[in-house]
Amino acid sequence: MTYPFLDNLRVIESSAFIAAPLAGLTLSQYGAEVIRVDMIGGGIDYGRMPRMPQADGRGRSLYWTALNKGKRSIAIDLRRPQGRELVQALATAPGPRGGVLLTNIGTPWLAHEVLAAKRADVITCTIEGNSDGSTALDYTVNCATGYPAVTGGGSVQHPVNHVLPAWDMACAYQAAFAIVAAVSRRATCGEGAQLRIALSDVAFTALSHLGVMGEAELLHQDRPSIGNDLYGAFGRDFGTSDGGRIMVAAISINQWDALVQACGIADAIAALEQRLGLEFRDEAQRFEARAEIAALVEPWFTARTRAQAEAELTRHKVCWGRYNTVTELLAADARASVANPVFERIDTPGIGTHLAAGAVVRAAGLPRQPTSPAPLLGTDTDQVLHEVLGLDSGVIGRLHDAGIVAGPERDPSRV
């Protein structure tokens, strides 16, 4: 679902993978008109797994359609000069709504200076791997951050990669924010902007913001690998009698008190503090004694089923979470359902009816607009060329005849 905050903005998106498409999706969810430009037949990630089953093996990508909800689609032969000129014209079309390009495809013909020669106040946002323009992906950046050496009991010799593309996602939101900021500035002073965001810069600056760099530089130590224990306070996972698994976190003093009360271990905790000479009101001292505290908490979980433990934890306002598969999440958690206003059900061509997320911010008093599903390639080719560039049907027809543009693609589920 979308909001009309950015309904005065049009963004041309030429992108692949995660960071740039997610930035475009984010802008669209707050009302921007995002026109996605793809090669005829689809780009490098158009068929990326997972895909819907199809007899000819050409089922639509759940990955691609999820990242491109709420966008318009135009299919162009980007290898030919005429196709590239069309994209340049779309990115530099006149008017206060236009003149914004979002890309992670470093092609010279979409360079800022090329577009600025056609529209002086153009805003370009280019997502790169590294700040020198060299290639990097989330995995190749993450390995340099040190996190795989401390994730899940990992080490430098046996790193554990997390599967969440965290740096891609953080980069996407930075890009969306930067575009909105640049558009606001242009409205004030009339100047365009060349924005460049490196995936590795997003990751490494996060290390700085979170104190991890300071820890290494000033304390001369690397973060230890501690499995599922929460760093700096008390928190870890526990198993229940019926095979369930629950994560608890006690960072604040209220969270700590709630856990102690729920488990009925106040006397045992007091005795442990006296024996160790520690004060567990201090989160750092709880972290120091985490193994001993866990030994007191664990029997409480093993004596209960998951349902019993969850009920007691909830009653005492403990901070806890259940370990699920995504299938289990969808089956049992109202937070991932239409009961939560950030979700709705949409019907995507070639996919079917499914749960889809809209804008994550809930704005009081502002009605949410339905999200349109990801389009078939080229669904909006003719309309965009007419509405944005003012081309008439004869010109558009000749572009189709010459193979410069295409669309709309046929719904593979109806072939």
N, C-alpha and C positions, 0 to 999 in steps of 0.2 A: 504494500500500500504506500501511497505517495502523499507528499504535502506540496502546496503551491508556493513554497518559499522562493524557489528559483525559476518560476515560470517565465521570467524575462531573460532566460539564458539558453543559448543553443551551443552545443558542443559537438564538434566532429571528432569521432574516435576511430583511430586506426591502430589496432592493437592485437595482442595475442597473450596467452598464458593467464596470469591471475591479477597482478598488481594493477595494470592499466584498465582491463575490463571491470575490475571491482571498483576502481575509482569512478569510472563512467556510470556503473550501476548505482553507486552512492549518490552521485549528482542527480541521476534520473529520479531516485526515490524522494528527492526534495524538490522535484518539479521541473528540473532542467529537461529540455528536449535534447536527447543524446542520439545522434545519427551515427551508427556504426558502419564503417566502410570495410567491405571484405572483397577478396578476390572472388571472381565468378567460380562457383564450385566450393568455396570455403578456403580458409587459410590453414595454417599449420596446426591449429588446435580445434578445428571445427568438428573433427570426429574423435576427439580425445575421450578415453574411457572415464567413467562407465557409459555404455550406450544401451539404448532400448533394443531388445531382440528384434531382428528383422530377417526374413528368409534370405535376402540378398546380401546380408552383412552390413547394410548401410543404415542401420537404425540411428536415430538422432542421439547426440551426445547429451547426457544429463548434466555433465560438467559445463558444456558451452551454453546450453539453454538456461541453466541456473544463473550464470554470470551475466547474461544478456537480457534479462527480463526488463520490460519497460523501455526498451530502446527501439529506434527505427533502423531498418536495414536497407543498405544500398549495395548492390553487387557491381563491381567495376573491374575491368581488366587492367590491373595496376602495372603490368609490364609494358604497356603501350603508352606513348607520349600523350595521346588524347585522353586516356583514362587518368593519367597523373594530373593533367591540366584540370580535369573535372574536380578532382579532390582538392587541388589548390584553390580552385574557385569557390568550392563549398567552405573551405576553412577561412577564406578571406572575404566572404560575402558581406556586403555593406549592412549597416544597421546596428543599433545598440545591442541587439540580442546575439549577434554573431561574432565572428572573428576569434574563435577559441578552438584550439587543436589539442587533443590529448592523444599521446602515442608512446609506444615503447619500441617502435620500429625505426631504427636510425637510418632512414633513407635520405640521401642528399637533397632530393627534390621536395622533401617536407621540412628542410632546415629552416630555422627561424628567420634567417636573413633573406631566404628566398621568398617566404611568405610576407615578411615585413616590406619587401619591395612592392608587393601588391596591395597591402593594407598596413599602414604605418603603426597602427595601434593594436596589431594582432597579439594575441596571447597564446604562447605555445608552452605546453607542459610535456616534457620528455622524460620518461622513466628509463634509467640506464642500469646496467649491472654494477659497474664501478664508476667512480667519478671521472676516470680517464677515458671512459667510453668502452672499455673492454667488457667482455661477456662475463656474467655471473648469474646464477639462479639462487633461489632460496636455500637449497641444500649446500651449494658451494660457498655461500656466505655464512650459513649457520655453523659450518664446521670450523670456521675461523673465530667464532665468538667464544669458544670454550664451553658452550653449553652441552654439546654431546659428551664431553668428558665427565659431566656431573649429572646427566639425566639417567634416571633409572638404574643407578649403580654403575654407570659407565666409567670409562677411564680414557686417557689419551691412546692407550694401546687397544682398547676395546670400546670405541665410542658408540653411543646410542643416539641415533637420529630420531627426533620427534617427527611425527607425521603431519602436524599442523603447519601450514606454510605461514608462520607467524610474521616473518619479515615482509613477505608479499602483502599481507593484509595491512600491516602497519604502514607500509609504503603507499598503498592505495588510499588510505584515509588521509595521509599527509598530502598526497597529490590533489585529492578533492578539496581539501581545505585551502591549499595554495591557490588553486584556480579561483575559488570563491573570493579569496583575499585580493588576487590580482584584478578580478573583474570589479570589485568594489573600488580599488585604487584607480582603475581606468575611468570609472564613472566620475571620480572626483577631479583627476588631473588630466585625463585624456591620453595617458600613455599606456602603451602595451607592455608586455613583459615576456622575457625568455626564462622559463622555469625548468630547471634540471634537477631531478631527484635520483640519486644513486641508491640502489637496494642495499649495498654494503654500508653506505653512510647512515641509512635508517637503522641498521643493526648495531653498528658501532656507537652511534650516538645514544642508542638505548642503553648500552653498557655504561655509558657515562651518567645518564639520567638516573639509573638504578643503583649507582654507587659501586658497581662491579669493577669498573676501571680504577676508581679510587682505592678499592680494596687491594688490587694488585700493585698499584704504583706506590701507595703510601704505607700500607701494612705489609707489603712484600709477601702476599699470600694469595693463593688461588682458592676459589670456593670449593669446599670438599664435596665429594660424591657421597650422598647420604641416603640413597634409595628414595623411598616415598616419604621420608620425614620432611616436615616443613622447616625451612632454614630460618633460624633466628627466634623461634618460639616453639610451642608444642603443637604438633599436628601430624597425623599419619593415618593409614588405613588399618581397619580391623575386620576380621572375619566373624560371621555369625554362625550359629549352630546349624543352620540349614544351607550353608554354602554362600550366603550373601556377603557382600563386601561394602563397607561404609567408610568414607573419609570424614574425619573430624578435624577441625581447626580451632585452636585456642590462642589467638594472637592478642586480642584485647583482654583486659582483666575481667570484663563481664562474660566474655566467651569462656575464659578459664573457669570462673566460678560456676557457670552453668554446667560445664562438663563434670566438674568435681561433684556437684550436687546430683546430677543425673545418675552418675555411677555409684553414688553413696560411698565415696572414698575419702571424705574430709579428714577423718582421724588418721587414716593410713598416709595421706599426703603430709599432714602435720608431723607425723613421726619420721617420714622420709626427709623432710626439710631439716629436722633436728639432727638426724644422723649424718646428713651430707653437709650441714652448715650452710644451706642455701635458703633463699627467700623466693618462692615461686610467684609472688606478686610481680616479680620482674621477669619479663618474657625471655631475656637472655639466659637467666638462670634456669628457666623451664627448659630451654633448648639444651643447656649443659646436662641436665638430668633426664633427657628425653627417654633413654632406654629404661631407666628405673620407673619413670612415670608410666610408660607404656605397659610395663609388667603389672602395674596395678589396674590399669584400664582394661587390658585384654580379657581377663576372666569375665568381666561384666558382659562383653559382647558374645563370648563363646557360650555363655549360659542362656542366650536369647536367640530367637529367630530374628530374621531381618525385620519383619513387620513389628515385632515387639520392641526391638531396639529403636526403630524409627519413631514409633509412637512415644516412647519415653524421651528420646532426644528432642523431639518437637515440643513435648509438654514442658520441658525445662529450657526451651529456647537455645539449645546448643546449635552451633554452626556446623552443619553436616551435609553430606551429599552421598547419594547412592551411585555405586559403579554400575553402569549400564552398557549394553550395546546400543547402537542407534535404533535398532528395531524395538528393543525394550523401552527406550526413551519415548518413541512414538506411541507405543501401546499403553504406557502407564503414567506419563508426566504431562499434566495440563499445560505446563509452560511451553511445551512444543506442540501446540494444537491451536485450533481456531478459538479456543477459550482465551487465548492470549491475543490481544488486539494487534500485535505485530505480525501475526500469521493470517493467511487466508488460503482458500482453495482456488486454483486457477486451472484453466484448460489450455495446455500448450500443444500446438500442432505437432504431430509425430510423437508426442509423449503421453498425452492423456491428462486426466484430472489429477492434481496432486497438491500437496501442501507447499506453500511458498512464503518466504519471508519478505516483508516490506521494510520501510524505514524503522530503525530500532528506537528512535526517539518518540516518546509519547507527548504530544503537544496539547495542553489543556485548551478546550474550547475550539479546537481546529479539526474539522472532520477529515478523516483519512480518505483518499481517493483510491479506488481499486487499481491494482497493478496489472498492466497488460503483459501477457506472456511473451517470451522470447519469439521474435518473428522468424519466419522462414527466410532464407537468404534472398535478398532483393525484393522483399515484400513492398518496400516503400520507394523503390528506385524511381519510378515515374513521378510520383507525387513530390519527392524531394527535389528532383531536377526542375520540376515546374515551380514549386513554391519558393525554393531558395534561390535558384538561378534564373527563374523566369523563362525557361525553355518551353517552346510550344510542342504540341504533339507530333508535328512533322519532324522537328529536330530530334526529339527523343526516339521516334520510330527509326530514324536513320542510324542513331547510335546503337540501337538494338540490332539492326540489320548488319552493321559492321562488326558486331561482337564486342563493342566497347563496354556496353552495360548489359545487364541481364536481370531477370526476375519477373514475377516471383518464382522461387523454386517450388516444385511440387511437394506436397506433403507425402513423405515416404510411407506413412501408414495407410495412405489411400491409393498407392500405386498398384 
